[in-house]
Amino acid sequence: MVDRIKGGVVVDIGVRAFLPGSQYDLRPAQNLDNLTGTEIQVRITKLNRRRGNVVVSRRALLEEELHAKRAALMETLSEGQIVHGHVKNVTEYGAFVDLGGIDGLLHLTDMSWGRVKHPSDVMKPDQELDVIILKFDKEKQRVSLGLKQLMADPWVGAAEKYPAGGKVKGKVVGIVDYGVFVELEQGIEGLVHVSEMSWNKKIQHPSKVAKVGDEVDVVVLDIKPSDRRVSLGIKQAQPDPWLLIAEKYPVGTVVTGKVRNIAEFGAFIEIEDGFDGLVHVSDVSWTERIKNPHEVFKKGEDVTAKVLKIDPENRRVSLGIKQVNDIWGEWFKQHRVGQIVKGKVSRIATFGAFVELGENIEALCHNTEIEERKRRDEGMSSFRPTTGPLKSAGPLEPGKEYDFKIIKISPETRRIGLSYRAAVKQIERKEIEQYRSTSKSSSTATIGDALKSKLSAR
């Protein structure tokens, strides 16, 4: 090589010949300026004796040599074989590795068991490395290579290492709209779905909760090594606040909160941040029947209610307003079946008398419990009401107070059954017993004597 000219160099082969820059090497030469004085082998590709023009190529010889090497190499390559090579070029999707006459593609997905953002993060041009042949097409002269296959597959034994229910630490390596990917170790990544990120907060986007690079505690929800998938949960690594709510607000606790939302069937009351309880329309009032909750509740107003039920599994809290002042509950605690009570007849119906036992506490004394059947039939035969309210039910008249015996109590339905005739009989028996115990001739006293004494006292 004797001179550098435009487009290439001049070589002396006994006469001056032209070596184009594109024919110097298999790849375009970056710099030909410093090659003067170098001896090389070339092949004459064009010769014009009349004009004295000679064109030579070094690349032609290199290609022949390369083809020879490639042919020899093709006879020795096989799938599964481990070969040595050097990185020839790095692209967006992988790297080409020169195996000594033929290039093989090392795809991005076969570089590492872990996540690789770009091939240049793993390897550089001219880097030497061992790779394994994954696929080999002799006719098309295509070779697919793998690097991660020379390392242990982390998914082998992953089910034993990360059993379902186990708590582990991981690093957030990716964020998508539906969750975050957490790396447990190189090559094993699991998805934390957005629904598994918080117990009580509605996550608008996972990026609001986690960032790439964050270390987080997660619980393995499900693992399928055959599919190379593992489902993780962040919220499961933290105490379930619903269990804490059950301890903090046991059934019977009176709470005050703001109305957060109103539905057709009731209103949702915010007990504390992230926790709502439902007041059903049936638990608003003991006496009124609520048809439209919007007439009772206003969004943002404070409401005092009692905790009726907590269901941590289904994330539900049932509240009641009417139970805060549970006069019925107190009444049921203090009374029992068989007890004699005083009550005022509030109104008469065709089937009996309604009796007021206390403020807003009403009981029913059915016709069958007012008088004996014979007396009742006699009374009804002479009483034929036409119009207007009934004025009496046998001996019972509205506005008057009588003694009644409790014969039925139903706390669930808030119903009380009374008997007037049973109370009369029980009181009479008691008076007879008292008479016998106080009479001087108690040994010979009769029921007739007791009745006479009772009538004379009246």
Beta strands, then each sheet from edge to edge (+ up, - down):
strand 1: 3-5
strand 2: 8-12
strand 3: 16-20
strand 4: 43-48
strand 5: 53-57
strand 6: 82-90
strand 7: 94-98
strand 8: 103-107
strand 9: 128-137
strand 10: 142-146
strand 11: 167-176
strand 12: 179-185
strand 13: 188-193
strand 14: 215-224
strand 15: 229-233
strand 16: 254-263
strand 17: 266-272
strand 18: 275-280
strand 19: 302-311
strand 20: 316-320
strand 21: 340-349
strand 22: 352-358
strand 23: 361-366
strand 24: 401-410
strand 25: 415-419
sheet 1: 1+ 2- 3+
sheet 2: 4+ 5-
sheet 3: 6+ 7- 8+ 10+ 9- 6+
sheet 4: 11+ 12- 13+ 15+ 14- 11+
sheet 5: 16+ 17- 18+ 20+ 19- 16+
sheet 6: 21+ 22- 23+ 25+ 24- 21+
end
